[in-house]
Amino acid sequence: MSDIKTSFITKCIHVGNDIDKETGAIRRPLTMANSYRLPEDASTLNWSDPNNLVYTRNTSANQTYLQERLSALEEAEDCVVLASGVAALSAVFFTFLDKDSHVICSNVSYIAVYRLLNEYLPEKYGIEATLVDSSNIEEIKNAIRPNTKLIHIETPGNPTTRISDIEEISKIAKKAGALLSVDSTFASPFLQHPLGLGADLVVHSLTKYINGHGDAMGGAVLGSKKLVDKIKREAMVNVGGAISPFNAWLIMRGVVTLPLRMKQHSESALKIAQFLEAYPSVKFVAYPGLKSHPQHEIAKKQMSMFSGVISFGLNANVETHNKFVNSLELIISAVSIGHDESLIVYTGPNDERNHFYPEEFKHGHLRFSVGLEDPNDIINDLKQAFKKCGL
């Protein structure tokens, strides 16, 4: 791409794309190849080079195009794209945590992160993990140890929608000589820029908002070239976390509409959250765009809009929560977020992370990913489900 200064929405369309030299197509093609032709003299070639096209386990053409685009959107020096969001998170932990090191993490986080840091890494490798409410700065300060290597936070958090102050936490990390990684999946690069707020690494599940169509899996880690190169060498090439060219191509296509979709998700979610908050049978609503949200002011400071995930609970038992979900007609009972269709999932009071949840979540909650439908249609669907349940 030229040196013309362009906006976010233009970068979503043009960065990483070019005219195909063979056909003249104005969109780079999907290249489903495992191997690439070697140079005439391959005697000095690094067979595990993650930055040259040799073998798709190291990197693929479509992966490099996507990395270029995501780097531009996050204003990062470099990006590594991996097979899933969990592969991206695992890559960060595998690369920067070693035996006897200490990590601090948000106590309510994506379930795979919780298991990795609360169970697998401590038991297998002696890595120490302290899980804290990362929206509470004092808890992070008090958790710092001499061997703290990494602070990892989710903001907005899954499924609580808690907001952690990236800028303030980055100061704590730097003082401690630790890295700060931020899972910004719920926000996407359109709504939040962790690197600009002092984070060292930003992680995305590309499966969610960045792809946006519910049809491809991927993950990404972005940051300085030095840090990302280390992840590429150790966790991509040598652990085998590379993304398939087809998924990279699909996600590249999805990014084009990211700004348009995030505006719609955010505007609709705010309207629906306001409806839910006013509904008598709703016990609580957690959405960063509501003034009632505990970290609303921090969200306003570090996000441009508030994304599309709402968590809420009903004044009802487990059976009625399930009946409510199964009475919905437009909203689909399914995991994941960021799809074009609205998705909802009920988590009951037996969740293994339940002791870390805010009090209002502990009796069960609904995580609602607002899609791209007309918000009035979604509200009408909620109303008819409430009515069927006598709520």
C-alpha positions as CSV (number, residue, x, y, z in Angstrom):
1,M,0.0,0.0,0.0
2,S,1.2,3.6,-0.7
3,D,2.3,6.1,1.9
4,I,-1.1,7.9,1.7
5,K,-2.4,8.4,5.2
6,T,-5.7,6.5,5.4
7,S,-8.5,5.9,7.9
8,F,-9.3,2.7,9.8
9,I,-12.2,1.8,7.4
10,T,-10.0,2.3,4.3
11,K,-7.2,0.1,5.9
12,C,-9.8,-2.7,6.4
13,I,-10.3,-2.7,2.6
14,H,-6.9,-2.1,1.1
15,V,-4.1,-3.1,3.4
16,G,-2.8,-6.6,2.6
17,N,-4.6,-6.6,-0.7
18,D,-3.0,-6.2,-4.2
19,I,-3.5,-7.0,-7.8
20,D,-2.8,-10.6,-8.6
21,K,0.2,-10.6,-10.9
22,E,-0.7,-13.8,-12.8
23,T,-4.4,-13.1,-13.5
24,G,-4.9,-9.3,-12.9
25,A,-7.6,-10.1,-10.3
26,I,-8.1,-7.1,-8.0
27,R,-8.2,-9.4,-5.0
28,R,-5.4,-11.6,-3.8
29,P,-6.4,-15.3,-4.3
30,L,-6.7,-18.1,-1.9
31,T,-3.4,-20.1,-2.2
32,M,-4.1,-23.7,-1.0
33,A,-0.4,-24.8,-1.1
34,N,1.6,-26.7,1.5
35,S,4.9,-25.9,0.0
36,Y,6.6,-23.0,-1.9
37,R,9.4,-23.2,-4.5
38,L,12.8,-23.0,-2.8
39,P,15.5,-20.6,-4.0
40,E,18.1,-21.9,-6.4
41,D,20.6,-22.1,-3.6
42,A,18.8,-23.5,-0.5
43,S,22.0,-24.5,1.3
44,T,21.8,-21.7,3.8
45,L,18.0,-21.6,4.1
46,N,16.5,-21.5,7.6
47,W,13.9,-24.3,7.3
48,S,11.9,-22.9,10.2
49,D,11.8,-19.3,9.1
50,P,8.3,-17.9,10.0
51,N,8.7,-14.8,7.7
52,N,9.5,-16.4,4.4
53,L,7.3,-18.7,2.3
54,V,8.8,-22.2,2.5
55,Y,6.2,-24.4,4.1
56,T,2.7,-23.6,5.3
57,R,3.4,-24.8,8.9
58,N,5.8,-21.9,9.1
59,T,3.6,-19.4,7.3
60,S,1.4,-19.2,4.2
61,A,0.7,-16.4,1.7
62,N,-2.8,-15.8,2.9
63,Q,-1.6,-15.7,6.5
64,T,1.0,-12.9,5.7
65,Y,-1.7,-10.8,3.9
66,L,-3.9,-11.1,7.0
67,Q,-1.0,-10.3,9.4
68,E,-0.3,-7.1,7.3
69,R,-3.9,-6.0,7.6
70,L,-4.3,-6.6,11.3
71,S,-0.9,-4.9,12.0
72,A,-2.2,-1.8,10.3
73,L,-5.5,-1.8,12.2
74,E,-3.8,-2.3,15.6
75,E,-1.0,0.1,14.7
76,A,1.4,-2.8,15.7
77,E,4.9,-3.5,14.4
78,D,4.1,-7.1,13.7
79,C,1.4,-9.7,14.0
80,V,1.3,-13.5,14.1
81,V,-1.9,-15.2,13.1
82,L,-2.7,-18.7,14.5
83,A,-5.3,-21.4,14.2
84,S,-7.6,-20.2,16.9
85,G,-8.0,-17.7,19.7
86,V,-6.9,-20.3,22.2
87,A,-3.8,-21.1,20.1
88,A,-3.0,-17.3,20.2
89,L,-3.4,-17.2,24.0
90,S,-1.5,-20.4,24.5
91,A,1.3,-19.0,22.3
92,V,1.7,-16.0,24.6
93,F,1.9,-18.2,27.7
94,F,4.2,-20.8,26.1
95,T,6.5,-18.2,24.8
96,F,6.9,-15.8,27.8
97,L,6.3,-18.1,30.8
98,D,8.9,-20.6,32.0
99,K,9.5,-22.7,35.0
100,D,9.0,-20.9,38.3
101,S,7.7,-17.7,36.7
102,H,4.6,-16.0,37.9
103,V,1.6,-14.7,35.9
104,I,-1.3,-12.5,37.0
105,C,-4.6,-12.9,35.2
106,S,-8.2,-11.7,35.3
107,N,-10.0,-14.2,37.6
108,V,-13.1,-14.4,35.4
109,S,-11.8,-15.1,31.9
110,Y,-12.3,-17.3,28.9
111,I,-12.6,-20.9,30.1
112,A,-9.5,-22.2,28.3
113,V,-7.4,-19.4,29.9
114,Y,-8.8,-20.2,33.3
115,R,-7.9,-23.9,32.9
116,L,-4.4,-23.2,31.5
117,L,-3.4,-20.8,34.2
118,N,-5.4,-22.3,37.1
119,E,-4.6,-25.9,36.4
120,Y,-2.5,-27.1,33.5
121,L,0.5,-24.7,33.6
122,P,0.9,-24.8,37.4
123,E,0.6,-28.6,37.6
124,K,2.8,-29.4,34.5
125,Y,5.5,-26.8,34.6
126,G,5.4,-25.2,38.1
127,I,4.2,-21.8,36.8
128,E,2.6,-19.8,39.5
129,A,-0.7,-18.0,38.7
130,T,-2.6,-15.4,40.7
131,L,-6.1,-14.7,39.5
132,V,-7.5,-11.3,40.5
133,D,-10.3,-9.0,39.7
134,S,-8.3,-7.0,37.1
135,S,-10.8,-4.1,37.3
136,N,-9.4,-3.5,40.8
137,I,-6.0,-1.9,40.4
138,E,-5.1,-2.6,44.0
139,E,-5.6,-6.3,43.6
140,I,-3.1,-6.3,40.7
141,K,-0.6,-4.2,42.7
142,N,-0.8,-6.6,45.7
143,A,-0.3,-9.6,43.4
144,I,3.0,-8.5,42.0
145,R,6.0,-10.8,42.9
146,P,9.7,-10.6,42.1
147,N,9.2,-13.4,39.5
148,T,6.1,-11.9,37.9
149,K,6.7,-12.2,34.1
150,L,3.3,-11.5,32.7
151,I,0.0,-9.7,33.5
152,H,-2.8,-10.9,31.3
153,I,-6.2,-9.2,31.3
154,E,-9.4,-9.5,29.3
155,T,-11.2,-6.2,28.8
156,P,-14.2,-6.3,28.3
157,G,-14.1,-9.5,30.3
158,N,-15.8,-12.7,29.3
159,P,-18.7,-13.1,30.4
160,T,-18.8,-10.4,33.1
161,T,-18.1,-7.4,30.7
162,R,-15.8,-6.1,33.4
163,I,-13.5,-3.3,32.2
164,S,-9.9,-3.1,33.2
165,D,-7.9,0.1,33.0
166,I,-5.2,-0.8,30.4
167,E,-3.2,2.4,30.8
168,E,-3.0,2.1,34.6
169,I,-2.2,-1.6,34.6
170,S,0.5,-1.0,32.0
171,K,2.3,1.3,34.4
172,I,2.2,-1.4,37.1
173,A,3.6,-4.0,34.6
174,K,6.4,-1.7,33.5
175,K,7.4,-0.9,37.1
176,A,7.5,-4.7,37.8
177,G,9.4,-5.5,34.7
178,A,6.6,-7.7,33.4
179,L,4.8,-7.8,30.1
180,L,1.2,-6.8,29.8
181,S,-1.0,-8.8,27.3
182,V,-4.6,-7.7,26.7
183,D,-7.3,-10.0,25.2
184,S,-9.3,-7.4,23.3
185,T,-11.6,-9.8,21.5
186,F,-14.8,-8.4,22.8
187,A,-13.8,-4.9,21.6
188,S,-12.0,-5.5,18.3
189,P,-9.4,-3.1,16.9
190,F,-12.2,-0.7,15.9
191,L,-13.3,0.0,19.4
192,Q,-10.1,-0.3,21.5
193,H,-6.3,0.0,21.0
194,P,-4.5,-1.6,23.9
195,L,-1.0,-1.1,22.4
196,G,-1.6,2.7,22.3
197,L,-2.6,2.5,26.0
198,G,0.7,0.8,27.0
199,A,0.1,-2.9,26.5
200,D,3.0,-5.0,25.1
201,L,0.8,-7.5,23.4
202,V,-2.8,-7.6,22.2
203,V,-4.6,-10.9,21.6
204,H,-7.7,-11.5,19.4
205,S,-9.9,-14.5,18.7
206,L,-10.3,-13.8,15.0
207,T,-13.2,-16.3,15.1
208,K,-15.4,-13.6,16.7
209,Y,-15.9,-10.0,15.6
210,I,-12.9,-9.7,13.2
211,N,-14.2,-12.5,11.1
212,G,-17.8,-11.7,11.9
213,H,-19.5,-14.4,9.8
214,G,-19.4,-17.4,12.1
215,D,-17.6,-19.5,9.5
216,A,-13.8,-19.5,10.2
217,M,-11.5,-19.9,13.2
218,G,-8.3,-18.0,13.9
219,G,-6.4,-16.1,16.5
220,A,-3.8,-13.3,16.5
221,V,-1.2,-11.7,18.7
222,L,0.2,-8.3,17.9
223,G,3.0,-6.1,19.3
224,S,6.6,-5.3,18.7
225,K,8.5,-7.2,16.1
226,K,10.9,-8.5,18.8
227,L,8.1,-10.1,20.9
228,V,6.0,-11.3,17.9
229,D,9.0,-12.9,16.2
230,K,9.7,-14.9,19.4
231,I,6.1,-16.2,19.3
232,K,6.4,-17.1,15.6
233,R,9.5,-19.1,16.1
234,E,8.5,-20.9,19.3
235,A,4.7,-21.2,19.4
236,M,3.8,-21.2,15.7
237,V,6.5,-23.1,13.9
238,N,7.5,-25.5,16.6
239,V,4.2,-26.1,18.3
240,G,2.2,-26.3,15.1
241,G,-0.4,-23.5,15.6
242,A,-0.4,-22.2,12.1
243,I,-3.8,-21.1,10.6
244,S,-5.1,-22.8,7.4
245,P,-4.9,-20.6,4.3
246,F,-8.6,-21.0,3.7
247,N,-9.4,-19.6,7.2
248,A,-7.0,-16.8,6.7
249,W,-8.7,-15.9,3.4
250,L,-12.1,-16.0,5.0
251,I,-11.1,-13.8,7.9
252,M,-9.4,-11.4,5.5
253,R,-12.7,-11.1,3.7
254,G,-14.5,-10.6,7.0
255,V,-12.3,-7.7,8.1
256,V,-13.6,-5.6,5.3
257,T,-16.9,-4.9,7.0
258,L,-15.5,-4.7,10.6
259,P,-16.2,-1.0,11.2
260,L,-19.7,-1.2,9.8
261,R,-20.5,-4.3,11.8
262,M,-19.1,-3.0,15.1
263,K,-21.1,0.2,14.8
264,Q,-24.3,-1.8,14.3
265,H,-23.5,-4.3,17.1
266,S,-22.7,-1.5,19.5
267,E,-25.7,0.7,18.7
268,S,-28.1,-2.3,18.8
269,A,-26.6,-3.7,22.0
270,L,-27.0,-0.4,23.8
271,K,-30.6,-0.1,22.8
272,I,-31.3,-3.7,23.9
273,A,-29.4,-3.3,27.2
274,Q,-31.5,-0.3,28.0
275,F,-34.7,-2.3,27.3
276,L,-33.5,-5.2,29.5
277,E,-32.5,-2.9,32.3
278,A,-36.0,-1.4,32.4
279,Y,-37.8,-4.8,32.2
280,P,-39.2,-5.8,35.6
281,S,-38.3,-9.5,35.5
282,V,-34.6,-8.8,34.7
283,K,-32.5,-9.2,37.8
284,F,-29.4,-7.4,36.5
285,V,-27.7,-6.2,33.2
286,A,-24.0,-5.9,32.7
287,Y,-23.1,-3.8,29.6
288,P,-20.3,-1.3,29.6
289,G,-22.4,1.3,27.7
290,L,-24.9,1.5,30.6
291,K,-24.3,4.2,33.2
292,S,-25.0,1.6,35.9
293,H,-22.0,-0.5,34.8
294,P,-19.3,-0.3,37.5
295,Q,-16.6,0.6,35.1
296,H,-18.6,2.7,32.7
297,E,-16.3,5.7,33.0
298,I,-13.2,3.6,32.2
299,A,-15.0,2.1,29.3
300,K,-15.8,5.6,28.0
301,K,-12.1,6.5,28.4
302,Q,-10.6,3.6,26.5
303,M,-13.3,2.4,24.1
304,S,-15.0,4.4,21.2
305,M,-18.2,2.3,21.5
306,F,-19.2,-0.5,23.8
307,S,-19.4,-3.6,21.5
308,G,-22.2,-6.2,21.3
309,V,-22.0,-8.4,24.3
310,I,-24.6,-8.1,27.1
311,S,-24.8,-10.3,30.2
312,F,-27.9,-10.4,32.2
313,G,-29.9,-12.6,34.6
314,L,-33.6,-13.1,35.3
315,N,-35.6,-13.2,38.5
316,A,-36.1,-16.9,37.9
317,N,-34.8,-20.3,38.6
318,V,-32.6,-22.5,36.4
319,E,-35.6,-24.2,34.7
320,T,-37.2,-20.8,33.8
321,H,-33.9,-19.5,32.4
322,N,-33.7,-22.5,30.2
323,K,-37.3,-22.2,29.2
324,F,-36.7,-18.5,28.3
325,V,-33.7,-19.4,26.1
326,N,-35.7,-22.2,24.3
327,S,-38.6,-19.8,23.7
328,L,-36.5,-17.4,21.7
329,E,-37.1,-17.5,17.9
330,L,-34.6,-15.1,16.3
331,I,-31.9,-15.4,19.0
332,I,-30.1,-18.7,18.7
333,S,-28.9,-20.7,21.7
334,A,-25.3,-21.3,20.8
335,V,-21.8,-20.4,22.0
336,S,-19.4,-17.8,20.5
337,I,-19.9,-14.0,19.9
338,G,-19.6,-11.6,17.0
339,H,-21.7,-13.5,14.5
340,D,-24.1,-11.8,12.1
341,E,-26.9,-13.6,14.0
342,S,-27.7,-13.0,17.7
343,L,-26.5,-15.8,20.0
344,I,-27.3,-16.5,23.6
345,V,-25.9,-19.0,26.1
346,Y,-27.1,-19.7,29.7
347,T,-24.5,-20.6,32.3
348,G,-26.0,-22.1,35.4
349,P,-24.7,-21.8,39.0
350,N,-22.4,-24.9,38.7
351,D,-19.8,-23.2,36.5
352,E,-16.3,-24.0,37.7
353,R,-15.4,-20.3,37.9
354,N,-18.5,-19.5,39.9
355,H,-16.6,-18.5,43.0
356,F,-14.9,-15.7,41.1
357,Y,-18.0,-14.3,39.5
358,P,-19.6,-11.0,40.8
359,E,-22.4,-11.8,43.2
360,E,-25.2,-11.2,40.7
361,F,-23.7,-13.8,38.3
362,K,-23.4,-16.6,40.8
363,H,-27.0,-17.8,40.5
364,G,-26.7,-18.2,36.7
365,H,-26.5,-15.7,33.9
366,L,-27.1,-15.3,30.2
367,R,-24.4,-14.1,27.8
368,F,-26.0,-12.5,24.9
369,S,-24.1,-11.6,21.7
370,V,-26.2,-9.1,19.8
371,G,-26.1,-9.7,16.1
372,L,-26.8,-7.5,13.1
373,E,-30.6,-7.9,13.0
374,D,-32.9,-4.9,13.5
375,P,-32.7,-4.2,17.3
376,N,-36.5,-3.8,17.4
377,D,-37.0,-7.3,16.1
378,I,-34.6,-8.6,18.8
379,I,-36.5,-6.7,21.5
380,N,-39.8,-8.2,20.2
381,D,-38.2,-11.7,20.3
382,L,-37.2,-11.1,23.9
383,K,-40.7,-9.8,24.8
384,Q,-42.4,-12.9,23.4
385,A,-40.0,-15.2,25.2
386,F,-40.7,-13.3,28.5
387,K,-44.4,-13.7,27.9
388,K,-44.2,-17.4,27.2
389,C,-42.3,-17.8,30.6
390,G,-44.7,-15.7,32.5
391,L,-42.0,-13.1,33.2
